Amino acid sequence: MNPEHSVSTTAASSTAAGSLSGGVHWFFSLENRYLAPMFITCILAAAQLSFGVLESYARTTLAILTALFIELVVGRLFWGQWPHLASAYVSGISVGILVRSPAMWPYALGSTLSITSKYVLRLKGRHLWNPSNFGICVMLLLASDTVASLSIQWGNYLPPMIIVWILGSLIIWQAKRFHICATYVMSFVLFAYVRSWITGHPFLAEVAPITGPMYQLFIFFMITDPKTTVQTTWGQCVVAFLVALAEMVLRLLESVYAPLYALFLVGPAANLIEIWWHARQSAAASDPARPKQWSSRRPITGAPPLHGARQR
């Protein structure tokens, strides 16, 4: 065999393997804007085929198309350019899955509120609420006679959920946000035990909701949203814990939509605190009147002379 041919073949194989590895890494990273839409579409397909979860295809389609249209219009008006539609698709399909109503207008209005909140409710260049969480919670609060949210309709049938867990965990791990999901899940289990102790309900009854598909949307999409989570890893874990704590309190108060309301309250509060803290640090760093810190010590007046020093 020609040695040069062997070397070139090995180099080509290494290059191909490296390209494949890089492609896989990019596919499961946050740089791939189409990953979240593909994943949430898989959840929707599995849910519909297994449980027939949708109110109707027309309502979900209306929610998605409204989100895409509002994103295009508002994004063009605010930024002067056509926005990427991946985020709008995720918000629209989330509204289409989670909103339950016999009417059509809540799906259009929920998507409209979700998308416009990204542009209107902003501070220091950041939007405070997860868009779909904001839109759904506002609809639940203002139109509770007409609108409900998906909760136990999907049941807790495990086989399809195991597939979702595996796929979702792989994606979230590659996106470096698995710690948020893990913190929330462990906190939920802990607080389920606390609720069981307080209420006397069986522990399995208290922990069972987290195995339902509604929670998969909540865990993998809402609490891990890169645009609406705090920036530090430890801060993200603290916020996930506080969301689970607020949810426990709301559940004890018999709130039906406890997880959605918990994130609605805790998420923006955490973002506001972080924005305030960063602004305070920036102001302190740029303040010219800030006293300087000297590394050397000033001589102390009246101190005794050093040993061997000449005295006058």
C-alpha positions in Angstrom: 0.0 0.0 0.0 1.2 3.5 -0.8 2.1 5.2 2.6 1.0 8.6 1.3 -2.4 7.2 0.3 -2.8 5.7 3.7 -2.0 9.0 5.5 -4.4 10.9 3.3 -7.1 8.4 3.9 -6.6 8.6 7.7 -6.6 12.4 7.5 -9.8 12.4 5.5 -11.5 10.0 8.0 -10.4 12.2 10.9 -11.7 15.3 9.2 -15.0 13.6 8.4 -15.3 12.4 12.0 -14.5 15.9 13.3 -17.1 17.5 11.0 -19.7 15.0 12.1 -19.0 15.6 15.8 -19.1 19.4 15.2 -22.4 19.0 13.4 -24.0 17.0 16.2 -22.7 19.4 18.8 -24.2 22.4 16.8 -27.5 20.6 16.3 -28.0 20.2 20.0 -26.7 23.6 21.0 -28.5 26.9 21.5 -27.1 28.1 18.2 -29.5 25.9 16.4 -32.6 28.0 16.5 -34.7 25.2 15.0 -34.0 22.7 17.7 -36.7 23.9 20.2 -39.4 24.1 17.4 -38.6 20.5 16.4 -38.6 19.2 19.9 -41.9 20.9 20.9 -43.4 19.6 17.6 -42.4 16.1 18.7 -44.1 16.5 22.0 -47.2 17.7 20.3 -47.3 14.8 17.9 -46.7 12.3 20.7 -49.4 13.8 22.8 -52.0 14.0 20.0 -51.3 10.5 18.8 -51.4 9.0 22.3 -54.1 11.1 24.0 -55.8 13.3 21.4 -54.8 16.3 23.6 -55.7 19.1 21.2 -59.1 20.9 21.4 -58.9 21.0 17.6 -56.3 21.3 14.9 -57.9 24.6 13.9 -57.4 26.2 17.3 -53.7 25.2 17.6 -53.1 26.3 14.0 -54.7 29.7 14.8 -52.4 30.1 17.8 -49.3 29.3 15.8 -50.2 31.5 12.8 -51.1 34.4 15.1 -47.8 34.2 16.9 -45.9 34.1 13.6 -47.8 37.1 12.2 -47.5 39.2 15.3 -43.8 38.5 15.6 -43.3 39.6 12.0 -45.3 42.8 12.4 -44.1 43.9 15.8 -40.5 42.8 15.2 -40.4 44.9 12.0 -42.0 47.9 13.8 -39.6 47.8 16.8 -36.3 46.7 15.2 -36.8 47.6 11.6 -35.9 44.1 10.4 -37.6 40.8 9.9 -37.2 38.7 13.1 -36.4 35.0 13.3 -39.6 33.0 13.8 -38.4 30.1 15.9 -39.3 31.7 19.2 -42.7 32.8 17.9 -43.4 29.2 16.8 -42.6 27.8 20.2 -44.8 30.4 21.9 -47.7 29.8 19.5 -47.6 26.0 19.8 -47.3 26.3 23.6 -50.5 28.4 23.6 -52.1 26.0 21.2 -51.4 23.1 23.5 -51.9 24.6 27.0 -54.9 26.8 26.4 -58.3 25.0 26.7 -61.3 26.9 25.4 -64.4 26.2 23.3 -64.0 29.6 21.6 -61.4 30.5 19.0 -60.5 34.0 20.2 -58.5 33.0 23.3 -55.9 31.2 21.1 -55.4 34.3 19.0 -55.4 36.6 21.9 -53.1 34.4 24.0 -50.5 34.3 21.2 -50.8 38.0 20.7 -50.2 38.7 24.4 -47.3 36.3 24.4 -45.4 37.9 21.5 -46.1 41.5 22.3 -44.9 41.0 25.9 -41.4 40.4 24.5 -41.3 43.8 23.0 -43.3 45.9 25.5 -42.4 44.5 28.9 -38.7 45.0 28.6 -36.0 46.5 30.9 -32.3 47.1 30.0 -32.8 45.2 26.8 -34.3 42.1 28.4 -37.9 40.9 28.5 -39.0 39.9 31.9 -41.5 37.1 31.4 -41.4 33.9 29.5 -43.7 34.9 26.6 -46.1 31.9 26.6 -46.2 31.8 30.4 -47.2 35.5 30.4 -49.8 35.1 27.7 -51.4 32.0 29.2 -51.4 33.4 32.8 -53.0 36.7 31.7 -55.7 34.8 29.9 -56.4 32.6 32.9 -56.6 35.6 35.2 -58.7 37.8 33.0 -60.9 35.3 31.2 -61.2 32.4 33.6 -64.9 31.8 32.7 -63.8 31.0 29.1 -60.2 29.8 29.4 -58.6 26.9 31.2 -55.2 25.4 31.0 -54.2 21.8 30.2 -53.5 20.0 33.4 -54.5 16.4 33.9 -56.1 15.7 30.6 -53.1 13.9 29.3 -52.9 11.5 32.2 -49.6 10.0 33.4 -49.0 7.3 30.8 -45.2 6.7 31.1 -43.9 5.2 27.8 -44.4 8.4 25.7 -43.1 10.5 28.6 -39.9 8.4 28.9 -39.2 9.2 25.2 -39.8 12.9 25.9 -37.6 12.8 29.0 -34.7 11.2 27.1 -34.9 13.5 24.1 -35.5 16.6 26.3 -32.6 15.8 28.7 -30.2 15.3 25.8 -31.1 18.6 24.3 -31.1 20.5 27.6 -27.7 18.9 28.5 -26.1 20.0 25.3 -27.6 23.5 25.8 -26.0 23.6 29.2 -29.3 24.2 31.0 -29.8 20.7 32.5 -29.0 22.0 36.0 -32.2 24.2 35.9 -34.4 21.2 35.1 -32.6 19.0 37.7 -32.9 21.6 40.4 -36.6 22.1 39.7 -37.4 18.4 39.6 -35.5 17.6 42.8 -37.2 20.6 44.5 -40.6 19.5 43.3 -40.0 16.0 44.7 -38.9 17.4 48.0 -41.9 19.8 48.3 -44.2 16.9 47.2 -43.1 15.1 50.4 -43.7 18.3 52.4 -47.1 18.7 50.9 -47.9 15.0 51.7 -46.8 15.5 55.3 -49.0 18.7 55.6 -52.1 17.5 53.8 -52.0 13.8 54.6 -52.3 12.9 51.0 -50.2 10.0 49.6 -46.7 11.0 48.5 -47.2 9.4 45.1 -50.4 11.4 44.5 -48.5 14.6 45.3 -45.5 13.8 43.0 -47.5 12.3 40.1 -48.3 15.6 38.3 -44.6 16.0 37.3 -44.9 12.9 35.1 -47.7 14.5 33.0 -46.9 16.0 29.6 -48.0 19.5 30.6 -45.0 19.6 33.0 -42.7 18.6 30.2 -43.5 21.8 28.4 -43.1 23.7 31.6 -39.7 22.1 32.6 -38.0 21.9 29.2 -39.3 25.2 27.7 -40.6 27.7 30.2 -38.2 27.6 33.1 -35.1 27.1 30.9 -35.9 29.9 28.4 -32.5 31.5 27.8 -34.0 35.0 27.2 -35.9 35.1 30.5 -33.6 33.3 33.0 -31.0 35.0 35.2 -27.4 34.8 33.9 -25.4 32.9 36.5 -25.6 29.2 37.0 -26.1 29.4 40.8 -28.8 32.0 40.2 -30.6 29.8 37.8 -30.6 27.0 40.3 -31.9 29.3 43.1 -34.7 30.6 40.9 -35.7 27.0 39.9 -35.9 26.2 43.6 -37.9 29.3 44.4 -40.4 28.5 41.6 -40.9 25.0 43.1 -41.3 26.6 46.5 -43.9 29.1 45.3 -45.7 26.3 43.5 -45.9 24.3 46.7 -47.5 27.3 48.5 -50.0 27.8 45.6 -50.9 24.2 45.6 -51.5 24.3 49.4 -53.8 27.3 48.6 -55.6 25.0 46.1 -54.5 26.9 43.0 -55.2 24.8 39.9 -52.5 26.4 37.8 -49.8 26.5 40.5 -46.7 26.0 38.3 -47.7 28.6 35.7 -48.5 31.2 38.4 -45.3 30.4 40.3 -43.1 31.1 37.3 -45.2 34.2 36.5 -44.4 35.6 39.9 -40.8 34.4 40.6 -39.2 34.7 37.1 -39.7 38.4 36.6 -38.8 39.2 40.2 -35.5 37.4 39.8 -34.8 39.2 36.5 -35.5 42.6 38.1 -33.2 41.9 41.0 -30.4 40.8 38.7 -30.9 43.9 36.4 -30.8 46.2 39.5 -27.7 44.5 40.8 -25.9 44.8 37.5 -26.9 48.4 37.2 -25.6 49.1 40.8 -22.3 47.4 40.0 -21.9 49.3 36.8 -22.6 52.6 38.5 -20.2 51.9 41.3 -17.4 50.9 38.8 -17.9 54.1 36.7 -18.3 56.6 39.5 -15.3 59.0 39.5 -15.9 60.0 43.1 -15.4 56.5 44.3 -12.5 56.5 46.8 -9.4 54.7 45.5 -8.1 51.7 47.3 -4.3 52.0 48.0 -2.3 48.9 48.1 0.5 50.4 50.2 0.0 51.6 53.8 0.4 55.2 54.7 3.0 56.1 57.4 1.5 56.4 60.8 2.1 59.7 62.4 3.9 59.5 65.7 5.1 55.9 65.2 8.4 55.0 66.8 11.4 55.1 64.5 12.6 52.0 62.8 15.4 50.1 64.5 18.7 51.6 63.6 17.2 54.7 62.2 19.0 58.0 63.0 17.1 60.2 65.4 17.3 64.0 65.4 
